[in-house]
C-alpha cells in the first residue's frame, strides 16, 4: 500500500515538473484532483482486502429433522347447544295468579311452573262432582236392587250410564283446568323467566325457557368438499377456548343431505357432563383429513421461496447450504417435506431470511 502511494506521488511530481508551469491556484486544483483519485483507489483496495481476510458470520437457530407422524386437520367452527332446550307455554289465555319457580331453579318433567286463573272452571268442577256423588248413590242403590232381582235391567243401566256420564264430565273439566297452568315439558334448569304475577298471557306466549345442561352437544356445518372426510363415528378433537378445554370425541350424527343454500351438511358431537360448559359457547372441531407416519417436517419460518423454487438452508459444518425441497400439507406451523431433506439435517429457522448460500453460521440455539 505504501509503495502504491509513493509511486503515485512520484508520477504527480514528474508531471508537475515536465508540464508547462501554472499559477499556484491551478497547481493546487490539479493536486486536489489527484489526491481524490488516490483516496478512492485506497478505499477500494482496503475493501477488497477486508473481504479476503474475513467471512461474515450470521447468528442463527437450527432444528434437526427427525421422522414423526404428520397429521393435517380441518378446523370447523361450531357452537355448544343443549340437546333439550325448550320453551314452556300456556295452552289457554288467562291471568297469572301464582309463580312457583324462578330463574335458576331445577325442575322435573311435569312440574307446575305457573298457575293461571281457573276459578270459573273450579266452580264447574265442584258442581259436576256433586252430580257424580248423587249419581254414584243412585247407582249403588239400583245395583243392590238389581242384585236382589228387584227392579228392571233398564233402571240399572240408566243409573250406570248417568254415573259414567257425570264422571266423564268431571274428567273433561279437570283437563280444561289443567290447561290453565304451565308445566315443565322436560327436566332441567329454568334459564329464562320473564312472566310476572297478574300478567295476562295468550297461548304460545314466550317467557319460560328450560335447558337441560346435563345433555349438551356441539353442532357445526361442514362444507360439502369434506363430505368424504367426516362421517358418523369418526374421531374428532373438540376445542372449547372459553372453557380452556379440549376433548377427543366421536361424531354422533352426520347429515346425509347437503343444504342447497349453504352447500354444507350438519354434524353433531355429544359432550360429556361438565359444569364449565354452557349452551352457545364457541367450539372448534378439528378433523384429521390426512395422516402419514415417519414423515419429515420443518417449521414454516425455515422455508424460503424464490420465483422458481422452494428451499431451506442447511447448516453444513458452520456453512449455509441452500437446499431445494418439495413440500406437502401445512398445519400447526409446520409443513410436510416430501423430498429434499434427510433425517438428521440441521435446518436453519431463525435467521434463515438473513443468509445466503455459503455464508458462515454461528448457531445460538439448536433444537434436536
C-alpha positions as CSV (number, residue, x, y, z in Angstrom):
1,X,0.0,0.0,0.0
2,X,2.8,2.4,0.9
3,X,4.6,1.6,-2.4
4,X,1.4,2.4,-4.3
5,X,1.1,5.8,-2.6
6,X,4.8,6.6,-3.2
7,X,4.6,5.6,-6.9
8,X,1.6,7.7,-7.5
9,X,3.2,10.7,-5.8
10,X,6.3,10.4,-8.0
11,X,4.1,10.4,-11.1
12,X,2.4,13.6,-9.9
13,X,5.7,15.3,-9.2
14,X,7.1,14.3,-12.6
15,X,4.1,15.5,-14.4
16,X,4.3,18.8,-12.5
17,X,8.0,19.3,-13.5
18,X,7.6,18.4,-17.2
19,X,4.3,20.3,-17.9
20,X,4.0,23.9,-18.6
21,X,4.3,25.9,-15.4
22,X,0.9,27.0,-14.0
23,X,0.0,29.6,-11.5
24,X,-0.3,28.4,-7.9
25,X,-4.1,28.3,-7.9
26,X,-4.1,26.0,-10.9
27,X,-1.4,23.8,-9.4
28,X,-3.4,23.4,-6.2
29,X,-6.6,22.4,-8.1
30,X,-4.6,19.7,-10.0
31,X,-3.2,18.3,-6.8
32,X,-6.6,18.1,-5.2
33,X,-8.0,16.1,-8.2
34,X,-5.1,13.7,-8.0
35,X,-5.5,13.3,-4.2
36,X,-9.2,12.5,-4.6
37,X,-8.4,9.8,-7.2
38,X,-5.8,8.3,-5.0
39,X,-8.1,8.2,-1.9
40,X,-10.8,6.4,-4.0
41,X,-8.3,3.8,-5.1
42,X,-7.1,3.3,-1.5
43,X,-10.7,2.7,-0.2
44,X,-11.4,0.2,-3.0
45,X,-8.2,-1.8,-2.2
46,X,-8.9,-1.8,1.5
47,X,-12.5,-3.2,0.9
48,X,-11.2,-5.9,-1.3
49,X,-8.5,-6.9,1.2
50,X,-11.1,-6.9,4.0
51,X,-13.4,-9.4,2.2
52,X,-10.4,-11.7,1.6
53,X,-9.3,-11.6,5.2
54,X,-12.6,-12.4,6.9
55,X,-16.0,-14.1,6.2
56,X,-19.2,-12.6,7.8
57,X,-20.7,-14.8,10.5
58,X,-24.5,-14.8,11.0
59,X,-26.3,-15.8,14.2
60,X,-29.0,-18.4,13.6
61,X,-31.1,-21.1,15.2
62,X,-31.5,-24.6,13.8
63,X,-33.8,-27.6,14.1
64,X,-32.8,-31.2,13.5
65,X,-35.0,-33.0,11.0
66,X,-36.4,-36.3,12.5
67,X,-39.2,-38.6,11.3
68,X,-42.6,-38.4,13.0
69,X,-46.3,-38.5,12.5
70,X,-47.7,-35.6,10.4
71,X,-51.4,-35.0,10.6
72,X,-53.3,-32.3,8.7
73,X,-56.6,-31.1,10.4
74,X,-59.6,-29.3,9.1
75,X,-60.8,-26.7,11.6
76,X,-64.5,-26.2,11.7
77,X,-66.3,-23.5,13.8
78,X,-69.3,-24.7,15.8
79,X,-71.2,-24.0,19.0
80,X,-72.5,-25.8,22.0
81,X,-76.2,-26.5,22.1
82,X,-78.4,-28.2,24.6
83,X,-80.0,-31.4,23.5
84,X,-83.1,-30.4,25.5
85,X,-83.6,-26.6,25.2
86,X,-87.3,-25.8,25.1
87,X,-89.9,-23.1,25.9
88,X,-92.8,-23.8,28.3
89,X,-96.1,-22.3,27.0
90,X,-99.6,-21.9,28.3
91,X,-102.4,-23.6,26.4
92,X,-105.1,-21.2,27.4
93,X,-105.4,-17.4,27.8
94,X,-105.6,-16.1,31.4
95,X,-104.3,-14.1,34.2
96,X,-101.2,-15.4,36.1
97,X,-102.2,-16.0,39.8
98,X,-99.1,-17.8,41.0
99,X,-95.5,-18.3,40.1
100,X,-94.0,-21.4,41.5
101,X,-90.4,-21.2,40.2
102,X,-87.8,-18.6,39.3
103,X,-84.7,-18.4,37.1
104,X,-82.1,-20.9,38.1
105,X,-84.4,-23.4,39.8
106,X,-84.1,-27.0,38.8
107,X,-87.5,-28.5,37.8
108,X,-88.7,-32.0,36.9
109,X,-90.8,-33.0,33.9
110,X,-94.5,-32.3,34.5
111,X,-93.8,-29.9,37.5
112,X,-96.3,-26.9,37.7
113,X,-94.4,-23.7,36.9
114,X,-97.2,-21.1,36.6
115,X,-100.9,-21.1,37.6
116,X,-103.5,-19.1,35.6
117,X,-106.9,-18.0,36.9
118,X,-109.2,-21.0,36.5
119,X,-111.7,-20.2,39.3
120,X,-114.7,-20.5,36.9
121,X,-113.7,-24.0,35.9
122,X,-113.1,-25.0,39.5
123,X,-116.7,-24.0,40.3
124,X,-118.0,-26.1,37.4
125,X,-115.8,-29.0,38.6
126,X,-117.3,-28.7,42.1
127,X,-120.9,-28.7,40.7
128,X,-120.1,-31.7,38.4
129,X,-118.6,-33.6,41.3
130,X,-121.8,-33.1,43.3
131,X,-123.7,-34.6,40.4
132,X,-121.2,-37.5,40.3
133,X,-121.8,-38.1,44.0
134,X,-125.5,-38.2,43.6
135,X,-125.3,-40.5,40.6
136,X,-123.0,-42.8,42.5
137,X,-125.5,-43.1,45.3
138,X,-128.4,-43.8,42.9
139,X,-126.3,-46.3,41.0
140,X,-125.2,-48.2,44.2
141,X,-128.9,-48.4,45.3
142,X,-130.1,-49.5,41.9
143,X,-127.3,-52.1,41.8
144,X,-128.3,-53.6,45.2
145,X,-131.9,-53.9,44.0
146,X,-130.8,-55.5,40.7
147,X,-128.6,-57.9,42.6
148,X,-131.8,-59.0,44.5
149,X,-133.7,-59.3,41.3
150,X,-135.8,-56.2,42.2
151,X,-136.5,-53.6,39.5
152,X,-135.7,-53.8,35.8
153,X,-132.5,-54.0,34.0
154,X,-133.3,-50.7,32.2
155,X,-133.3,-48.9,35.5
156,X,-130.0,-50.4,36.4
157,X,-128.4,-49.4,33.1
158,X,-129.8,-45.9,33.3
159,X,-128.3,-45.4,36.7
160,X,-124.9,-46.8,35.5
161,X,-124.9,-44.6,32.3
162,X,-125.8,-41.5,34.4
163,X,-122.8,-42.1,36.7
164,X,-120.4,-42.7,33.9
165,X,-121.5,-39.6,32.0
166,X,-121.1,-37.4,35.1
167,X,-117.6,-38.9,35.8
168,X,-116.6,-38.1,32.2
169,X,-117.8,-34.6,32.6
170,X,-115.7,-34.1,35.7
171,X,-112.7,-35.6,33.9
172,X,-113.2,-33.2,30.9
173,X,-113.5,-30.2,33.2
174,X,-110.3,-31.2,35.1
175,X,-108.5,-31.5,31.7
176,X,-109.7,-28.0,30.9
177,X,-108.5,-26.7,34.3
178,X,-105.0,-28.3,33.7
179,X,-104.7,-26.1,30.5
180,X,-104.7,-23.1,32.9
181,X,-101.3,-23.9,34.3
182,X,-97.9,-24.1,32.7
183,X,-95.9,-27.3,33.4
184,X,-92.3,-28.3,32.6
185,X,-92.1,-30.3,29.4
186,X,-88.6,-31.6,30.3
187,X,-86.4,-31.9,33.4
188,X,-83.8,-29.2,33.6
189,X,-82.9,-25.7,34.8
190,X,-85.1,-22.5,34.4
191,X,-82.8,-20.5,32.2
192,X,-85.3,-17.7,31.4
193,X,-88.3,-16.5,33.4
194,X,-89.9,-13.3,32.1
195,X,-93.5,-13.8,33.3
196,X,-94.9,-11.7,36.1
197,X,-97.7,-12.1,38.6
198,X,-101.0,-10.6,37.3
199,X,-99.8,-10.7,33.7
200,X,-102.3,-11.6,31.0
201,X,-100.9,-14.1,28.6
202,X,-102.1,-15.9,25.5
203,X,-101.3,-19.4,24.2
204,X,-97.8,-19.5,22.8
205,X,-96.5,-16.6,24.9
206,X,-92.8,-16.8,25.4
207,X,-91.4,-16.4,28.8
208,X,-90.0,-19.6,30.3
209,X,-87.1,-21.4,28.9
210,X,-85.9,-24.7,30.3
211,X,-82.4,-26.1,29.5
212,X,-81.0,-29.5,30.4
213,X,-77.3,-28.7,30.8
214,X,-76.6,-32.3,31.6
215,X,-77.1,-33.2,27.9
216,X,-75.0,-30.9,25.7
217,X,-73.7,-31.3,22.1
218,X,-71.6,-29.4,19.6
219,X,-73.2,-28.5,16.3
220,X,-71.3,-27.4,13.2
221,X,-71.9,-27.0,9.4
222,X,-69.3,-28.8,7.2
223,X,-68.6,-27.7,3.7
224,X,-69.5,-30.3,1.1
225,X,-65.9,-30.6,-0.1
226,X,-65.2,-32.6,3.1
227,X,-68.2,-34.9,2.6
228,X,-66.0,-37.9,2.3
229,X,-63.7,-37.0,5.2
230,X,-66.3,-36.6,8.0
231,X,-68.7,-39.3,8.8
232,X,-70.7,-40.6,11.8
233,X,-68.4,-42.4,14.2
234,X,-65.2,-40.6,13.2
235,X,-62.9,-39.4,16.0
236,X,-62.6,-35.6,16.2
237,X,-60.9,-33.1,18.6
238,X,-63.2,-30.6,20.1
239,X,-61.5,-27.4,21.4
240,X,-63.6,-25.0,23.6
241,X,-61.4,-21.9,24.1
242,X,-63.6,-20.2,26.7
243,X,-63.6,-23.3,28.9
244,X,-59.8,-23.9,28.2
245,X,-60.7,-27.4,27.4
246,X,-60.2,-29.9,24.6
247,X,-61.7,-33.4,24.2
248,X,-61.3,-36.3,21.8
249,X,-64.8,-37.4,20.9
250,X,-66.8,-39.2,18.2
251,X,-69.2,-37.7,15.6
252,X,-72.6,-38.8,16.9
253,X,-74.6,-37.5,13.9
254,X,-73.7,-36.5,10.3
255,X,-76.4,-35.4,7.9
256,X,-76.7,-37.2,4.6
257,X,-78.3,-34.3,2.8
258,X,-76.3,-31.2,1.5
259,X,-78.1,-27.9,2.2
260,X,-78.6,-26.3,-1.2
261,X,-78.2,-22.8,0.1
262,X,-75.0,-23.1,2.2
263,X,-73.6,-26.1,0.3
264,X,-72.9,-27.8,3.7
265,X,-74.1,-30.5,5.9
266,X,-74.6,-30.6,9.7
267,X,-72.8,-32.7,12.2
268,X,-73.3,-33.2,16.0
269,X,-71.0,-34.4,18.7
270,X,-72.3,-35.3,22.1
271,X,-70.4,-33.8,25.0
272,X,-69.8,-35.3,28.5
273,X,-71.3,-33.6,31.5
274,X,-69.3,-30.6,32.7
275,X,-70.2,-27.6,34.8
276,X,-67.8,-25.4,32.8
277,X,-69.7,-25.9,29.5
278,X,-72.7,-23.8,28.6
279,X,-75.0,-23.6,25.6
280,X,-73.9,-21.2,22.8
281,X,-70.2,-21.4,23.7
282,X,-67.9,-21.3,20.7
283,X,-66.2,-24.6,19.8
284,X,-63.6,-25.6,17.2
285,X,-63.9,-29.0,15.7
286,X,-60.6,-30.4,14.4
287,X,-61.0,-33.3,11.9
288,X,-58.0,-35.2,10.6
289,X,-58.2,-35.4,6.8
290,X,-54.6,-36.5,6.2
291,X,-52.1,-38.5,8.3
292,X,-48.7,-40.1,7.5
293,X,-46.3,-41.9,9.7
294,X,-42.5,-41.5,9.5
295,X,-42.9,-38.1,7.8
296,X,-40.3,-35.3,7.7
297,X,-41.5,-31.8,8.5
298,X,-40.0,-28.3,9.1
299,X,-41.2,-25.1,10.7
300,X,-42.7,-22.5,8.4
301,X,-40.1,-19.9,9.2
302,X,-37.4,-22.2,7.8
303,X,-39.0,-22.3,4.3
304,X,-37.8,-19.7,1.8
305,X,-39.3,-19.1,-1.7
306,X,-38.0,-17.7,-5.0
307,X,-39.6,-17.3,-8.3
308,X,-38.6,-20.8,-9.4
309,X,-38.2,-22.9,-6.3
310,X,-38.9,-23.6,-2.6
311,X,-35.8,-24.1,-0.4
312,X,-34.3,-24.2,3.1
313,X,-30.8,-23.5,4.4
314,X,-28.9,-26.4,6.0
315,X,-26.1,-26.0,8.4
316,X,-23.1,-27.9,7.0
317,X,-20.2,-27.6,9.4
318,X,-20.9,-24.0,10.1
319,X,-21.6,-23.0,6.4
320,X,-25.1,-22.3,5.0
321,X,-26.1,-24.6,2.2
322,X,-29.2,-23.8,0.1
323,X,-31.3,-27.0,-0.3
324,X,-34.3,-27.1,-2.7
325,X,-37.3,-29.0,-1.2
326,X,-40.8,-30.1,-2.1
327,X,-43.5,-29.5,0.5
328,X,-46.9,-31.1,1.0
329,X,-49.6,-30.3,3.6
330,X,-49.2,-27.5,6.2
331,X,-50.7,-27.5,9.6
332,X,-49.8,-26.2,13.1
333,X,-46.9,-24.1,12.0
334,X,-45.2,-26.9,10.1
335,X,-45.0,-28.2,6.5
336,X,-44.5,-31.8,5.5
337,X,-41.4,-32.2,3.4
338,X,-41.9,-34.7,0.5
339,X,-38.4,-34.6,-0.9
340,X,-35.1,-32.7,-0.5
341,X,-34.2,-33.4,3.2
342,X,-32.9,-36.4,5.1
343,X,-33.1,-37.4,8.7
344,X,-30.5,-35.6,10.8
345,X,-30.3,-32.5,8.6
346,X,-29.9,-29.3,10.6
347,X,-32.3,-26.8,9.0
348,X,-31.9,-23.1,9.8
349,X,-35.0,-21.5,11.3
350,X,-34.4,-18.1,13.0
351,X,-32.2,-16.0,10.7
352,X,-32.9,-18.0,7.6
353,X,-34.1,-14.9,5.7
354,X,-30.8,-13.1,6.5
355,X,-28.3,-15.5,5.0
356,X,-27.2,-16.6,1.5
357,X,-25.6,-19.8,0.2
358,X,-22.1,-20.2,1.5
359,X,-22.4,-17.7,4.5
360,X,-20.7,-18.6,7.7
361,X,-23.1,-19.5,10.5
362,X,-22.9,-19.2,14.3
363,X,-25.6,-21.5,15.8
364,X,-27.0,-19.9,19.0
365,X,-29.9,-22.3,19.5
366,X,-30.1,-25.9,18.2
367,X,-33.3,-27.9,18.6
368,X,-32.9,-31.7,18.2
